[in-house]
Amino acid sequence: MQKPPISNDFENFAFSPLVGSPPFCGSFRTSIRSARFTRRNDDGTHSQKFIDLGCGKKYLCLNCAKLEQEKKFQHYYSIFKSLLSKFPKLQFVHAVFTLPHDHPLHVEESQSSYRRLQFCVTQTVLKFWPGSGSILVLHNWSSKNPENAHIHIHALIVCVSDKGILLNPWVDIADIKKFYAKILNYSADPVIDLQYYKVNDIPVLKHRILYCCRYPIVDFAEQERDGLTAPYLKRIEHLFGFHRFTHIGWFSNRILKKTLESFGFRKVTRDSIEGWKFDGIYILRYNRFRDCFEDEFHVQVPLNIISQNTIGFLNSWYELDAPFRSGYG
């Protein structure tokens, strides 16, 4: 079923009932999605602990957006840092491809527009950095004012081939603009920004990775608004159900693990810490008669042990085999 067009009337659109809601988990849920951990005690009994995973609405909830942002950042940064330890002379490129405001894809903004832009950027990156691995992240908002449209894609390009051969990152910006404009079917000069990073630029690279992983609600919350506004909700409407993060080259999900293993990396999953073992995802529902949350087996969970912090428990990352250990850095 085709999605109906978005109305220009701020009082009549899909998320209009949420206008004025605080951007936190409590505004969007009646139950708690949690990770359960168990631990065997010295006396043979078992204890359990629930870690709140939030409401999961990462475009509406600041808590969940920050958790998702940190999760993606830790994953990407561990890979980039391990690559730099393996290839000391490795360079990265941060390219920003903007969709012109007068382009038809921008004027008639939709998820189809986003997919077309992703295709154009993918073809451009593959042409000028062949053999590389790249992360593409779509942003459709202005960081200075998330209520305003500013559709662009951040590309983090790793200039090494899947065979471990270092690639030349330097390209002519005029050539890139010419090709990008042609494939985008745009007659004017498009806006493309290029930045190059080496191993001694780790702090700057770290900042760029974190910025690419941002969610619009994080920028919106920095405006110190009283609650969600209609212009912001309309700005993010097309992002729901859309895959903003794409991976191309050897960074694609299909061959990433195999490529990193060929570099000598191993995947690390922390599912146990301080004796607590991960035991699955559970839905906790509030029981107003007992004033507590319960799982499906009606096990009571005291409110004071529920905390919103999954970092260090459920994340996976990559590291170079001993003696080097990347961790999170």
C-alpha positions in Angstrom: 0.0 0.0 0.0 1.5 3.3 -1.0 2.1 5.9 1.7 -0.2 9.0 1.4 1.6 12.2 0.7 2.6 14.5 3.6 0.2 17.4 4.1 1.6 20.9 4.3 -0.8 21.6 7.2 1.2 21.2 10.4 -2.0 20.3 12.2 -2.8 17.3 10.0 0.0 14.7 9.6 1.0 11.3 10.9 2.8 12.5 14.1 0.6 15.5 15.0 -0.6 13.9 18.3 3.0 14.0 19.5 3.4 17.7 19.2 4.5 19.1 22.6 5.6 15.7 23.9 8.9 15.6 25.9 11.6 13.7 23.8 12.1 10.9 26.4 11.1 7.3 26.7 8.2 7.9 29.1 6.3 9.8 26.4 6.2 6.9 24.0 5.7 3.6 25.8 3.6 1.6 28.2 6.1 -1.3 28.7 9.9 -1.7 29.0 12.0 -3.6 26.4 14.9 -4.9 28.5 17.9 -7.2 28.4 17.9 -9.8 31.2 21.1 -10.9 32.8 21.5 -13.8 35.3 24.2 -14.7 37.7 24.8 -17.8 39.8 25.4 -17.0 43.4 27.8 -18.8 45.8 24.8 -20.6 47.5 23.7 -22.1 44.2 20.8 -19.7 43.7 20.4 -17.4 40.7 20.0 -13.6 40.6 18.6 -11.7 37.7 19.0 -8.1 36.5 17.2 -6.2 33.8 18.8 -3.4 31.7 16.4 -1.0 30.1 16.8 -0.8 26.3 14.5 2.2 26.1 11.4 2.7 23.9 13.4 2.3 20.7 12.0 5.4 19.0 15.4 6.9 18.1 14.0 9.8 16.1 11.7 10.9 18.9 13.5 9.9 22.1 16.7 11.6 23.1 17.7 8.7 25.4 17.3 6.0 22.7 19.0 8.2 20.1 22.1 8.6 22.2 22.3 4.9 23.0 22.0 4.0 19.3 24.5 6.7 18.3 27.0 5.4 20.9 26.5 1.8 19.8 27.2 2.6 16.1 30.1 4.9 17.0 31.8 2.2 19.2 31.4 -0.3 16.4 32.8 1.9 13.6 35.5 3.5 15.8 36.9 0.1 16.9 37.2 -0.9 13.2 38.9 2.3 12.2 41.3 2.3 15.1 42.3 -1.3 14.5 42.9 -0.5 10.8 45.2 2.3 11.8 47.2 -0.1 14.0 47.4 -2.6 11.2 48.2 0.0 8.5 50.1 2.9 10.1 50.1 4.9 6.8 46.4 4.4 6.1 44.4 7.5 5.2 40.6 8.2 5.4 38.4 10.5 3.4 35.3 12.2 4.8 33.2 13.4 1.9 29.9 15.2 2.2 27.5 15.1 -0.8 24.7 17.6 -0.7 21.5 17.3 -2.6 20.9 20.8 -4.1 17.8 22.5 -2.7 16.5 23.3 -6.1 16.8 19.7 -7.3 13.5 17.8 -8.0 14.5 15.1 -5.6 14.7 17.7 -2.8 11.6 19.6 -3.9 9.6 16.4 -3.9 11.3 14.8 -0.9 10.5 11.2 -0.2 12.2 7.9 0.6 12.6 7.4 -3.1 14.6 10.6 -3.2 16.8 9.3 -0.5 17.4 6.0 -2.3 18.3 7.8 -5.5 20.7 10.1 -3.7 22.3 7.0 -2.0 22.7 5.4 -5.5 24.4 8.5 -6.9 26.8 8.9 -4.0 27.6 5.1 -4.1 28.5 5.3 -7.8 30.6 8.4 -7.2 32.6 6.8 -4.4 33.1 3.5 -6.2 34.4 5.4 -9.3 36.9 7.7 -7.5 37.9 5.4 -4.7 37.7 1.9 -6.3 38.6 -1.0 -4.1 37.9 0.9 -0.9 35.4 0.3 1.9 33.0 3.0 2.9 30.2 4.0 5.2 27.4 6.2 3.9 25.1 8.0 6.3 22.1 10.0 5.2 21.1 13.2 7.1 18.0 15.1 6.0 18.2 17.9 8.5 20.3 20.9 9.3 22.4 20.5 12.4 21.9 24.1 13.3 18.2 23.9 13.0 16.8 20.3 12.7 13.4 21.7 11.6 14.9 22.8 8.3 15.6 20.5 5.3 19.2 19.9 4.4 19.5 16.6 2.6 23.1 15.3 2.4 25.2 12.1 2.8 28.3 11.7 4.8 30.8 9.2 3.3 33.6 7.8 5.4 36.0 6.2 3.0 38.7 3.8 4.1 41.6 3.9 1.6 42.8 0.3 1.7 41.7 -2.6 -0.5 40.3 -5.9 0.7 43.8 -7.3 -0.1 45.5 -4.9 2.3 46.9 -2.6 -0.4 46.9 1.1 0.6 45.0 3.3 -1.9 45.7 6.9 -3.0 42.9 9.0 -1.3 43.6 12.2 -3.3 41.3 13.1 -6.1 40.4 16.2 -8.1 37.4 17.9 -6.5 36.4 19.3 -9.9 36.2 15.8 -11.5 34.1 14.5 -8.6 31.7 17.4 -8.9 31.4 16.9 -12.7 30.6 13.2 -12.3 28.2 13.7 -9.4 26.3 16.4 -11.2 26.0 14.2 -14.3 24.7 11.2 -12.5 22.4 13.4 -10.4 21.1 15.0 -13.6 21.9 18.5 -12.3 23.1 21.3 -14.5 24.8 23.5 -11.9 27.8 23.0 -9.7 26.9 20.7 -6.7 28.3 21.2 -3.2 30.8 18.5 -2.2 33.2 18.8 0.8 36.3 16.6 1.1 38.5 16.2 4.2 41.5 13.9 4.5 42.8 12.2 7.7 45.9 10.3 8.6 46.9 8.2 11.6 47.9 11.3 13.7 44.4 12.8 13.1 42.7 10.3 15.3 40.9 12.8 17.6 39.5 14.6 14.6 38.6 11.4 12.9 36.9 10.2 16.1 34.8 13.4 16.1 33.8 12.9 12.5 32.6 9.4 13.1 30.6 10.5 16.1 29.1 13.3 14.1 28.1 11.0 11.2 26.3 8.7 13.7 24.2 11.6 15.1 20.4 11.5 15.2 18.3 14.6 14.5 16.7 14.5 18.0 20.1 15.1 19.5 20.5 18.3 17.5 16.9 19.2 18.2 17.4 18.8 22.0 20.3 21.3 21.9 17.8 24.0 20.8 16.3 23.8 24.3 12.7 23.4 23.2 9.9 22.7 25.6 8.7 19.7 23.5 8.6 18.2 20.0 7.4 20.6 17.4 5.3 20.1 14.3 8.1 21.2 11.8 10.5 18.8 13.5 8.1 15.9 13.4 7.4 16.5 9.7 11.1 16.7 9.0 11.8 13.2 10.4 8.6 11.5 9.0 10.3 10.0 6.0 13.2 8.7 8.1 11.0 6.1 9.8 11.6 2.7 8.3 14.5 4.0 6.1 18.0 2.6 6.3 20.2 5.7 6.7 23.4 3.7 7.2 24.7 1.9 4.1 28.0 0.1 3.6 29.7 -0.3 0.2 32.9 -1.9 -1.1 34.5 -4.4 1.3 32.6 -2.6 4.1 29.4 -4.1 2.9 27.7 -6.4 5.4 28.1 -9.4 3.1 31.9 -9.4 3.1 33.0 -7.1 6.0 33.6 -10.0 8.5 35.6 -12.0 6.0 37.7 -9.0 5.0 38.5 -8.0 8.6 39.4 -11.6 9.4 41.8 -11.6 6.5 43.5 -8.5 8.1 43.9 -10.5 11.3 41.0 -9.0 13.2 38.5 -10.9 15.4 35.0 -10.0 16.4 34.4 -9.5 20.1 31.0 -9.7 21.8 30.7 -8.9 25.4 27.8 -10.9 26.7 29.1 -11.4 30.2 30.5 -8.9 32.7 31.2 -9.2 36.4 29.5 -12.6 36.5 26.3 -11.4 34.8 25.4 -13.5 31.7 23.2 -12.2 29.0 19.9 -14.2 28.9 17.8 -12.6 26.2 15.5 -9.7 25.4 12.3 -9.4 27.4 9.3 -7.2 27.5 8.5 -5.9 31.0 4.9 -4.6 31.5 3.9 -2.4 34.4 1.5 -3.9 36.9 -0.3 -1.1 38.7 -1.7 -3.5 41.3 1.8 -4.5 42.5 3.5 -1.3 41.6 6.3 -3.0 39.7 7.3 -4.2 36.3 7.0 -7.9 35.4 8.3 -10.2 32.6 6.1 -12.8 30.9 6.7 -15.3 33.8 5.4 -12.6 36.2 8.7 -12.3 38.0 8.7 -9.0 39.9 11.4 -6.6 39.1 12.2 -3.8 41.6 12.2 -0.4 39.9 15.5 0.6 41.5 17.6 -1.9 39.5 16.4 -0.8 36.1 18.8 1.5 34.4 19.1 2.7 30.9 22.7 1.7 30.0 23.5 -1.0 27.5 27.0 0.2 26.5 29.5 -2.4 27.5 26.9 -5.2 27.6 25.4 -5.9 24.2 27.8 -4.3 21.8 30.1 -6.1 19.4 33.3 -4.6 18.0 36.4 -5.7 16.1 40.0 -5.7 17.3 43.4 -6.8 16.1 44.6 -10.1 17.5 47.1 -10.0 20.4 49.3 -8.4 21.3 47.4 -5.3 20.2 44.0 -4.7 21.8 41.9 -1.8 20.5 39.0 -1.9 22.9 36.9 1.3 22.6 39.7 3.8 22.8 
